[in-house]
Amino acid sequence: MQIVRAHNHWARDWTVLVTLSGWFFLALGLFRMFAAGLYQRGSQSTSAGVFMALEGLLLVLALIMTLKAYRTDHG
């Protein structure tokens, strides 16, 4: 919730990834809380390959955000 409140920044650059990830994880957390049974059934029927692909995508997005945040020119 803190990312959504503190970093609600919609610009045409890499910082929108921070805002989108905050909103995505907020929605995912709410879905897990209020539709836990549906989420569990959906995750049980999903193959391990899909989970690995999603984890790889999250890793790439996290690396992009980390590298961009530590650049000195912020371009």
N, C-alpha and C positions, 0 to 999 in steps of 0.2 A: 504494500500500500504506500510505503514511503516513496518508492520510485515514481509511482503515478502522481502523487501530490507534489513532490519536489522537482520532478523532471518532466513536466507536461510540456514538451518542446516539440513543435511540429515544423521542421525546416527541411529543406531539400539537401540534407547532408547525412553523414553517418550517425549523427546524434539521435535521429529518429529511431534507430535500432534500440536505443535505451528505452525510449518511451513505448515503443511497440512491445518490447519484451516485458516491461512492467505491466502493461495492460493484458498481455497474453497470460502471464503467470497469475495475475489477479483473477482473471476469468477461469483459469484452470483450477485454482484453489477453491473458488466458489462452486464450481461444478463438482469437484471432489467432495466438498462438504455436503451439498444439498442433493446430489445424485450419486452417492457412494456406491450403491448396488449396481447401477447402470455402468458406472465407470469400471468396477471390478469385473463385471461380465464382459465388457468390451476389451479390457486388457488381457483377460484369460484367452480370448479367441484370437488375439493378435500374435503373429509369429515373432520369434526372437530376432529375425532379420530386420523387421520393421522397426523394432526398438533400437537396434544397433544403428540403423540409418538415421533415425531421429536424434539419437545421442551424438552421432557424428556431425549432424547439422547444427546442433546446439553448441558443440565444441568449436566449429568453424565461426559461428556468430560471436561466441565469447572471445575468441582470439582476435577477430576483427575489431570488436569494441575495445579490447584491452590495448592492442597495438595503436589504434587511433587515439585513444585517450592519453597515451604516453608520448605521443609525438609533440615536438616543441612548436611546430608551426601551426598545428591544429587545422590543417587544410584538407 
